[in-house]
Amino acid sequence: MPFFLPLSIKKYIDIYTMQITSENKLRKLIIVGDRLLIKLKKPNHKTSGGLYLPPGVQEKEKVQQGYIIKAGPGYPIPLPVEDNEPWKDQNENIKYIPLQAKEGDLAVFLLNGAYEVIFEGEKYYIVPQNAILMLEREEDL
């Protein structure tokens, strides 16, 4: 369930470094499975031809781009079937196939596969890995 708070609350995310710091509230969020928490990139209100777009036009486009704020652990790998004895320790060591997307990447994604969430007055999208079309990473390969 999204949280609705006044807009006067301090912004907790640093868009330029795209890091989760101790003073922001995003550190308490846990993203589940193969999903990503994405904050939209600030829209360009001017087209390449010089026309100014009204607010909300770019939000309706089917393909959006934004920065990945948090990523889930990945796809869970099923545990092998073993004989479960009542005397055995029932520790579940779940293993995951990691996601290709990482925190801080610029992602181009399909909007119809995303869920809009408002947290602490900010709009985010929760996007599954399969809705990501392209990633741009700012590190040397």
Secondary structure, DSSP 8 states (H G I E B T S, - for coil): ------TTS----BTTTTB--TTSGGGG----TTEEEEEE-----B-TTS-B--TTTGGGSSEEEEEEEEE---EEE--------TTS------EEE--S--TT-EEEEEGGG-EEEEETTEEEEEEEGGGEEEEE--S--
